[in-house]
Amino acid sequence: MSRVNFLDSIKSGITLLGDGATGSYLQTKGLEPGGCPEYMCHTAPDVIKGMAKNYFENGSDFVLTNSFGGNSFMLEKYGHKDLIKTLNIKAAQLAKSEAKDNQFVIGSIGPTGEFLQPLGDISEEEMGEAFHQQISALLEGGVDGIIFETMTAIEEITLGIKTAKQITDKAVIGSMVFDKGPRGLFTMMGITPEKAVKDLINSGADVVASNCGNGSDIMLEVASELTKYSEKPVMIQSNAGIPEIIKGKIVYNEKPEFMVKNYNKMLDLGVSILGGCCGTNKLHIKEFRKMIDSNN
């Protein structure tokens, strides 16, 4: 068990390092295109434990659970709605089994894939219940905090954060995806970094974050915006560039050395939590660890 509280670690101001990609890692370990990553907690638990171990051993202070799509709406599409509690508890326990003293496990919650009324058909009560189910199971599995990640709709992520805050005093991270267009940075649903920061903090987020969607050049711009408006700690998890299809395979071209240059600049801006998203692997994490240690 970790002797230090994750939320206290965040508040201490030390730079924390998360993990690398989940999806691209699991694809190298047998996850088929269109397959359900969360179900691998049941069918391939050693792979999931190995993923956590892989990142911890290369310098991660915390890893995310393999539960990104572990909500009722997403699991129903795979025919696994009856396994919501089981898969989320197991996702937490498998990662937790590899955590040593002062290493943490954060419960990953991704988009439900649904829109709230009136834009969609789902009521706040229905979506709130879905979040409650997943959060409760992750907490039962022993997570040290919760992250809502890869979100684009502010109504969805703030509902998730508020739900989490009702049932736990552990750290809650709110992470959104921003795209750069002619008018600047917005989520797919039109949310600016400034509005995101304001609404995430007002809903109770302990950390304001951005992940996925971009390589580290654009994420540096996102970091600049988030740190400008947030009095809470800021976290960035960049992709290793924008994926390209080369000889039928998805390739992410940003090498660890390239990302480190931009991550160093993020530290200068005041970002205090770093990690990797799509395409990042243990080599990236190892270099990020060296960079953070050299700055301490």
C-alpha positions as CSV (number, residue, x, y, z in Angstrom):
1,M,0.0,0.0,0.0
2,S,1.2,3.5,-0.7
3,R,2.2,5.4,2.4
4,V,1.7,8.8,0.8
5,N,-1.7,10.1,-0.3
6,F,-1.9,10.9,-4.0
7,L,-3.8,14.2,-3.4
8,D,-1.2,15.3,-0.9
9,S,1.5,14.5,-3.6
10,I,-0.3,16.7,-6.0
11,K,-0.7,19.6,-3.6
12,S,3.0,19.3,-2.6
13,G,3.9,20.8,-5.9
14,I,6.4,18.1,-6.9
15,T,6.4,17.1,-10.5
16,L,4.6,13.8,-11.0
17,L,4.9,11.4,-13.9
18,G,2.1,9.3,-15.2
19,D,2.1,6.4,-17.7
20,G,2.1,6.0,-21.4
21,A,-0.5,4.7,-23.9
22,T,-2.9,1.9,-23.0
23,G,-4.6,1.1,-26.4
24,S,-1.4,0.9,-28.5
25,Y,0.3,-1.1,-25.8
26,L,-2.6,-3.6,-25.7
27,Q,-2.6,-3.8,-29.4
28,T,0.9,-5.2,-29.3
29,K,-0.3,-7.8,-26.8
30,G,-3.3,-9.2,-28.7
31,L,-6.0,-6.7,-28.6
32,E,-7.8,-7.0,-32.0
33,P,-9.0,-3.9,-33.9
34,G,-12.5,-3.1,-32.6
35,G,-12.0,-5.3,-29.5
36,C,-12.9,-4.4,-26.0
37,P,-9.8,-3.4,-24.0
38,E,-11.5,-3.6,-20.7
39,Y,-12.5,-7.3,-21.3
40,M,-8.8,-8.1,-21.3
41,C,-8.9,-7.6,-17.5
42,H,-10.8,-10.9,-17.5
43,T,-9.2,-12.7,-20.4
44,A,-5.6,-11.6,-20.1
45,P,-5.0,-10.3,-16.5
46,D,-1.2,-11.0,-16.8
47,V,-1.1,-8.6,-19.8
48,I,-2.8,-5.9,-17.8
49,K,-0.5,-6.4,-14.8
50,G,2.4,-6.4,-17.1
51,M,1.4,-3.0,-18.6
52,A,1.3,-1.4,-15.1
53,K,4.6,-3.0,-14.2
54,N,6.2,-1.9,-17.5
55,Y,5.4,1.8,-16.7
56,F,6.2,1.7,-13.0
57,E,9.6,0.1,-13.7
58,N,10.4,2.9,-16.2
59,G,9.6,5.7,-13.8
60,S,5.9,6.3,-13.6
61,D,4.7,7.7,-10.3
62,F,1.2,6.6,-11.2
63,V,-0.6,4.5,-13.9
64,L,-4.1,4.6,-15.2
65,T,-6.4,1.6,-14.9
66,N,-7.5,-0.3,-18.0
67,S,-11.1,0.9,-17.6
68,F,-11.4,3.8,-20.1
69,G,-14.6,2.4,-21.7
70,G,-15.8,0.6,-18.5
71,N,-19.1,2.4,-18.3
72,S,-22.5,0.8,-18.9
73,F,-23.1,2.5,-22.2
74,M,-19.8,1.4,-23.8
75,L,-19.7,-2.1,-22.3
76,E,-23.3,-2.7,-23.5
77,K,-22.1,-2.3,-27.0
78,Y,-19.6,-5.2,-26.5
79,G,-22.2,-7.3,-24.7
80,H,-20.5,-7.0,-21.3
81,K,-22.9,-4.7,-19.5
82,D,-23.3,-7.4,-16.8
83,L,-19.5,-7.1,-16.0
84,I,-19.3,-3.4,-15.2
85,K,-18.5,-3.9,-11.5
86,T,-16.3,-7.0,-12.1
87,L,-14.1,-5.4,-14.9
88,N,-13.6,-2.1,-13.1
89,I,-12.7,-3.7,-9.8
90,K,-10.3,-6.0,-11.6
91,A,-8.8,-3.2,-13.6
92,A,-8.0,-1.4,-10.3
93,Q,-6.7,-4.5,-8.5
94,L,-4.5,-5.7,-11.4
95,A,-2.7,-2.3,-11.6
96,K,-2.6,-1.9,-7.8
97,S,-0.9,-5.3,-7.5
98,E,2.2,-3.9,-9.3
99,A,2.3,-0.6,-7.3
100,K,5.1,-0.3,-4.8
101,D,5.3,2.3,-1.9
102,N,4.5,5.8,-3.2
103,Q,3.3,4.6,-6.6
104,F,-0.3,5.2,-7.3
105,V,-3.2,3.9,-9.5
106,I,-5.7,6.3,-10.9
107,G,-9.1,5.0,-12.2
108,S,-9.6,5.9,-15.8
109,I,-13.1,7.0,-17.0
110,G,-13.6,7.9,-20.7
111,P,-16.6,9.3,-22.5
112,T,-19.8,7.4,-22.3
113,G,-20.3,7.8,-26.1
114,E,-23.7,9.4,-25.4
115,F,-25.0,12.9,-25.4
116,L,-27.0,14.5,-22.6
117,Q,-30.5,15.8,-23.3
118,P,-31.5,17.9,-25.1
119,L,-28.7,17.3,-27.6
120,G,-29.0,13.5,-27.0
121,D,-31.4,11.0,-25.4
122,I,-29.7,10.5,-22.1
123,S,-30.8,12.2,-18.9
124,E,-28.5,13.5,-16.2
125,E,-29.8,10.9,-13.9
126,E,-29.0,8.1,-16.3
127,M,-25.5,9.3,-17.1
128,G,-24.9,10.1,-13.4
129,E,-25.8,6.6,-12.5
130,A,-23.4,5.2,-15.1
131,F,-20.6,7.3,-13.6
132,H,-21.6,6.3,-10.1
133,Q,-21.4,2.6,-10.9
134,Q,-18.0,2.9,-12.5
135,I,-16.5,5.2,-9.9
136,S,-17.8,3.0,-7.0
137,A,-16.3,-0.2,-8.6
138,L,-12.9,1.5,-9.2
139,L,-12.8,2.7,-5.6
140,E,-13.7,-0.8,-4.4
141,G,-10.7,-2.0,-6.4
142,G,-8.4,0.3,-4.5
143,V,-7.7,3.3,-6.8
144,D,-5.9,6.4,-5.4
145,G,-7.9,8.8,-7.5
146,I,-10.1,9.2,-10.5
147,I,-9.5,10.7,-13.9
148,F,-12.1,11.7,-16.5
149,E,-10.1,11.8,-19.7
150,T,-10.4,12.4,-23.4
151,M,-13.6,14.4,-22.8
152,T,-15.0,17.0,-25.2
153,A,-18.4,17.8,-23.7
154,I,-18.3,20.1,-20.7
155,E,-21.7,18.9,-19.4
156,E,-20.5,15.3,-19.4
157,I,-17.2,15.8,-17.6
158,T,-18.6,18.2,-15.0
159,L,-21.4,15.7,-14.2
160,G,-18.7,13.0,-13.8
161,I,-16.5,15.1,-11.5
162,K,-19.5,16.2,-9.3
163,T,-20.6,12.5,-9.1
164,A,-17.1,11.5,-8.0
165,K,-16.8,14.3,-5.5
166,Q,-20.1,13.1,-3.9
167,I,-18.7,9.6,-3.1
168,T,-14.9,10.1,-2.6
169,D,-12.4,12.6,-1.1
170,K,-9.7,11.2,-3.3
171,A,-8.1,13.3,-6.1
172,V,-10.3,13.9,-9.2
173,I,-8.7,14.9,-12.5
174,G,-10.6,16.4,-15.4
175,S,-9.0,16.1,-18.8
176,M,-10.3,17.4,-22.1
177,V,-9.2,17.1,-25.8
178,F,-8.6,20.4,-27.6
179,D,-8.2,20.9,-31.3
180,K,-6.5,23.8,-33.0
181,G,-8.4,25.6,-35.7
182,P,-8.3,29.0,-37.3
183,R,-9.8,30.7,-34.3
184,G,-7.6,28.9,-31.7
185,L,-8.1,26.0,-29.3
186,F,-11.5,24.4,-28.8
187,T,-12.9,21.0,-27.9
188,M,-15.0,19.3,-30.5
189,M,-18.0,20.6,-28.7
190,G,-16.7,24.2,-28.9
191,I,-15.3,24.6,-25.4
192,T,-12.2,26.9,-25.0
193,P,-9.4,26.1,-22.5
194,E,-10.5,29.2,-20.4
195,K,-14.1,27.9,-20.1
196,A,-12.9,24.4,-19.5
197,V,-10.6,25.5,-16.6
198,K,-13.4,27.5,-15.0
199,D,-16.1,24.8,-15.2
200,L,-13.8,21.9,-14.2
201,I,-12.6,23.8,-11.1
202,N,-16.1,24.9,-10.2
203,S,-17.3,21.3,-10.5
204,G,-14.6,20.2,-8.0
205,A,-11.6,19.0,-10.1
206,D,-8.4,18.9,-8.1
207,V,-6.3,18.9,-11.4
208,V,-7.1,20.5,-14.8
209,A,-5.7,18.5,-17.7
210,S,-5.6,17.8,-21.4
211,N,-4.8,14.6,-23.2
212,C,-4.8,13.0,-26.6
213,G,-5.7,14.5,-30.0
214,N,-2.4,16.3,-30.5
215,G,1.4,15.9,-30.7
216,S,3.5,17.8,-28.2
217,D,3.9,21.0,-30.2
218,I,0.1,21.7,-30.0
219,M,0.0,20.4,-26.5
220,L,2.6,23.0,-25.5
221,E,0.1,25.6,-26.7
222,V,-2.7,23.9,-24.7
223,A,-0.5,23.9,-21.6
224,S,0.2,27.6,-22.0
225,E,-3.6,28.3,-22.0
226,L,-4.4,25.9,-19.1
227,T,-1.7,27.3,-16.8
228,K,-2.7,30.8,-17.7
229,Y,-6.2,30.3,-16.3
230,S,-5.9,27.6,-13.7
231,E,-4.9,28.1,-10.0
232,K,-5.2,24.3,-9.7
233,P,-2.3,21.9,-10.8
234,V,-2.2,21.3,-14.6
235,M,-1.5,17.9,-16.2
236,I,-0.6,17.2,-19.8
237,Q,-0.6,13.8,-21.6
238,S,0.4,14.2,-25.2
239,N,0.2,11.8,-28.1
240,A,3.6,10.9,-29.7
241,G,2.5,13.0,-32.7
242,I,-0.4,12.5,-35.1
243,P,-0.7,8.9,-36.3
244,E,0.2,8.0,-39.8
245,I,-0.6,4.9,-41.7
246,I,2.7,3.4,-43.0
247,K,2.6,0.0,-44.8
248,G,-0.8,-0.7,-43.2
249,K,0.3,0.0,-39.7
250,I,-0.5,3.0,-37.4
251,V,2.7,4.8,-36.6
252,Y,3.4,7.6,-34.1
253,N,6.5,9.5,-35.1
254,E,7.4,11.7,-32.1
255,K,10.5,10.2,-30.5
256,P,11.1,10.6,-26.8
257,E,13.9,13.1,-27.4
258,F,11.6,15.4,-29.4
259,M,8.8,15.2,-26.8
260,V,11.2,15.9,-23.9
261,K,12.1,19.3,-25.4
262,N,8.4,20.4,-25.4
263,Y,7.8,18.8,-22.0
264,N,10.7,20.8,-20.6
265,K,9.0,24.0,-21.8
266,M,5.7,22.8,-20.1
267,L,7.5,22.5,-16.8
268,D,8.7,26.1,-17.3
269,L,5.1,27.1,-17.8
270,G,4.1,25.5,-14.5
271,V,2.7,22.1,-15.6
272,S,3.3,19.8,-12.6
273,I,1.9,16.5,-13.9
274,L,3.1,14.9,-17.1
275,G,2.3,11.6,-18.9
276,G,1.9,10.1,-22.3
277,C,-1.1,9.3,-24.4
278,C,-1.5,7.4,-27.8
279,G,1.8,6.1,-29.2
280,T,3.9,6.7,-26.1
281,N,5.7,3.7,-24.6
282,K,8.2,2.8,-21.9
283,L,11.0,4.6,-23.8
284,H,9.1,7.8,-23.7
285,I,8.4,7.4,-20.0
286,K,12.0,6.6,-19.2
287,E,13.1,9.8,-20.9
288,F,10.4,11.9,-19.2
289,R,11.6,10.4,-15.9
290,K,15.2,11.5,-16.6
291,M,14.0,15.0,-17.6
292,I,11.9,15.4,-14.4
293,D,14.7,14.2,-12.2
294,S,17.2,16.5,-13.8
295,N,14.9,19.4,-13.1
296,N,14.5,18.6,-9.4
